[in-house]
Amino acid sequence: MAIFLITAPSGAGKTSIAQMIQRQGGWEECISHTTRDMREGEENGKTYYFISKEQFLHFDKLGAFAEKVEYDKNYYGISKDEIERVMEKSKHVYVIVEYEGYKQMKDIYPDAVGIFLYMSKEDCMANMLLRGDSLANAEDRISRYDEEIKNRVHFDYVIKNVRGKMVSTTHIINGIINQYNM
C-alpha cells in the first residue's frame, strides 16, 4: 500500500484527475475537513467534511489532524482517523494537500509519494472561472501561482496537466500508481 500526496496550484485539475482515477479503482481519497463554503455539486462527506471554524479549532486542539493548513481564509485538514479509515479499506490512499500540508504529511509518512501537478497560469485561471469562482477569488488564488510552482522541486513526480488532455495525465498518474502495486 502507498500513500500519494497530490499538490497543485489552484485550478490545475488535481481534484478532477484524482476523482477520475478513483472511479477507475486505482485508489481512495482521504477526505479533508474544511471550513469553506460548499460549492455547487459538492456533498458533505464525499467532497469534504464541511465543518464550522469553531469545530475545526476544537478538533485541532484535541490533536485530531495529521495535517492542517489555512488557505484563502479557510481551514483545511486531514484527520488521523480519516487516514486510518481509508488505509484499512483501500490498496492505495491519496490526499490532496497544499504545500504546507504536504510537508506535514511527509514528516509523519516519510515514504508517502509526492506528486506535483501543474498547468499554465492561464489555464489555471480559466479553470477557476469555469468552475464558478468569482473573478476576485480567482485573481487572488492565481497571485500565488509563481510561488507555488517553485515548490515542485520537493516532489517525487512533477506532471504537467495540459488543457484538454486530462485522460493522458490520468494515464501518467496511473503508471506511477502501478509502480507501487507490489
C-alpha positions as CSV (number, residue, x, y, z in Angstrom):
1,M,0.0,0.0,0.0
2,A,1.2,3.5,-0.7
3,I,0.1,7.0,0.3
4,F,0.1,9.5,-2.6
5,L,0.2,13.2,-1.7
6,I,-1.1,15.4,-4.6
7,T,-0.3,19.1,-4.7
8,A,-1.1,21.7,-7.4
9,P,-1.8,25.3,-7.8
10,S,-5.5,26.3,-7.7
11,G,-7.2,25.4,-10.9
12,A,-4.6,22.8,-12.1
13,G,-7.1,20.0,-12.1
14,K,-5.9,17.9,-9.1
15,T,-9.4,17.2,-7.8
16,S,-10.8,16.3,-11.2
17,I,-7.9,14.0,-12.1
18,A,-8.0,12.3,-8.6
19,Q,-11.7,11.7,-8.9
20,M,-11.2,10.1,-12.4
21,I,-8.5,7.8,-11.0
22,Q,-10.7,6.9,-8.0
23,R,-13.5,5.9,-10.4
24,Q,-11.1,3.6,-12.2
25,G,-10.4,1.9,-8.9
26,G,-6.8,3.0,-8.5
27,W,-7.1,4.4,-5.0
28,E,-9.3,6.0,-2.4
29,E,-9.1,9.6,-1.3
30,C,-8.8,10.8,2.3
31,I,-11.5,13.4,2.7
32,S,-10.4,16.7,4.2
33,H,-12.2,18.7,6.7
34,T,-12.8,22.3,5.7
35,T,-14.4,25.5,6.9
36,R,-15.0,26.9,3.4
37,D,-18.5,27.1,2.0
38,M,-19.7,24.2,-0.1
39,R,-19.7,24.8,-3.9
40,E,-22.4,23.7,-6.2
41,G,-22.2,20.0,-6.8
42,E,-20.2,19.2,-3.7
43,E,-21.5,16.9,-1.0
44,N,-20.6,16.7,2.7
45,G,-18.7,13.5,3.4
46,K,-17.8,13.0,-0.2
47,T,-16.1,16.1,-1.4
48,Y,-15.1,17.4,2.0
49,Y,-16.3,17.2,5.6
50,F,-17.8,20.7,5.9
51,I,-17.5,22.0,9.5
52,S,-17.5,25.3,11.3
53,K,-14.3,27.2,12.2
54,E,-15.2,26.5,15.9
55,Q,-15.5,22.8,15.3
56,F,-12.2,22.8,13.3
57,L,-10.3,24.6,16.1
58,H,-11.8,22.2,18.7
59,F,-10.6,19.2,16.7
60,D,-7.2,20.8,16.3
61,K,-6.9,21.4,20.0
62,L,-7.5,17.7,20.5
63,G,-4.7,16.8,18.1
64,A,-7.0,15.2,15.6
65,F,-5.3,16.4,12.4
66,A,-2.3,14.8,10.7
67,E,-2.0,17.9,8.5
68,K,-3.7,21.3,8.6
69,V,-3.4,24.5,6.7
70,E,-5.2,27.8,6.5
71,Y,-5.7,28.8,2.8
72,D,-7.8,31.6,1.4
73,K,-9.1,32.4,4.9
74,N,-10.4,28.9,5.5
75,Y,-9.0,25.9,7.4
76,Y,-8.4,22.5,5.8
77,G,-7.2,19.4,7.5
78,I,-6.9,15.6,7.2
79,S,-7.8,13.8,10.4
80,K,-5.7,10.9,11.6
81,D,-8.9,8.9,11.9
82,E,-9.7,9.6,8.2
83,I,-6.3,8.3,7.2
84,E,-6.7,5.2,9.2
85,R,-10.2,4.6,7.8
86,V,-9.0,4.7,4.3
87,M,-5.9,2.7,4.9
88,E,-8.0,-0.1,6.3
89,K,-10.1,-0.5,3.2
90,S,-8.0,0.6,0.2
91,K,-4.9,-0.6,-1.6
92,H,-3.7,3.0,-2.1
93,V,-4.6,6.2,-0.4
94,Y,-4.4,9.7,-1.8
95,V,-4.5,13.0,-0.1
96,I,-4.9,16.4,-1.8
97,V,-2.9,18.9,0.1
98,E,-1.4,22.3,-0.2
99,Y,2.4,22.5,0.1
100,E,2.5,23.2,3.9
101,G,0.2,20.2,4.4
102,Y,2.5,18.1,2.1
103,K,5.4,18.9,4.4
104,Q,3.4,17.9,7.5
105,M,2.3,14.6,5.9
106,K,5.9,13.8,4.8
107,D,7.1,14.3,8.4
108,I,4.5,11.7,9.6
109,Y,4.6,9.4,6.5
110,P,8.2,9.8,5.0
111,D,7.5,7.1,2.4
112,A,4.5,8.8,1.0
113,V,4.8,9.6,-2.7
114,G,4.6,13.3,-3.6
115,I,3.0,14.2,-6.9
116,F,3.1,17.9,-8.1
117,L,0.5,18.6,-10.8
118,Y,0.5,21.9,-12.7
119,M,-0.9,23.7,-15.7
120,S,0.0,27.0,-17.2
121,K,-1.1,30.0,-15.2
122,E,-3.6,31.0,-17.9
123,D,-5.2,27.5,-17.9
124,C,-5.5,27.5,-14.1
125,M,-7.2,30.9,-14.2
126,A,-9.6,29.7,-16.9
127,N,-10.4,26.5,-14.9
128,M,-11.2,28.5,-11.8
129,L,-13.6,30.8,-13.6
130,L,-15.2,27.9,-15.4
131,R,-15.9,26.1,-12.1
132,G,-17.7,29.2,-10.8
133,D,-15.0,31.0,-8.8
134,S,-15.5,34.8,-8.7
135,L,-13.1,36.8,-10.7
136,A,-11.7,38.4,-7.4
137,N,-11.2,35.0,-5.8
138,A,-9.6,33.5,-9.0
139,E,-7.2,36.5,-9.2
140,D,-6.3,36.2,-5.5
141,R,-5.6,32.5,-5.9
142,I,-3.6,32.9,-9.2
143,S,-1.5,35.6,-7.5
144,R,0.2,32.6,-5.5
145,Y,0.9,30.6,-8.7
146,D,4.5,31.6,-9.2
147,E,5.4,30.9,-5.5
148,E,3.5,27.5,-5.6
149,I,5.2,26.4,-8.8
150,K,8.7,26.8,-7.1
151,N,7.8,24.0,-4.7
152,R,7.7,21.4,-7.4
153,V,11.4,20.6,-6.7
154,H,10.4,18.9,-3.4
155,F,8.2,16.2,-5.1
156,D,8.9,12.7,-6.3
157,Y,6.9,13.3,-9.6
158,V,6.1,16.5,-11.4
159,I,3.4,16.3,-14.1
160,K,2.0,18.9,-16.4
161,N,-1.7,18.7,-17.0
162,V,-2.2,20.0,-20.5
163,R,-5.7,21.6,-21.1
164,G,-7.9,19.1,-23.0
165,K,-5.5,16.2,-22.2
166,M,-6.8,15.1,-18.8
167,V,-7.1,11.5,-19.9
168,S,-3.4,11.5,-20.8
169,T,-2.5,13.0,-17.4
170,T,-4.6,10.3,-15.7
171,H,-2.7,7.6,-17.6
172,I,0.6,9.0,-16.5
173,I,-0.5,9.0,-12.8
174,N,-1.9,5.5,-13.2
175,G,1.5,4.5,-14.4
176,I,3.0,5.9,-11.2
177,I,0.5,4.1,-9.1
178,N,1.2,0.8,-10.8
179,Q,4.8,1.0,-9.7
180,Y,3.6,0.6,-6.2
181,N,1.3,-2.4,-6.8
182,M,3.7,-4.8,-5.1
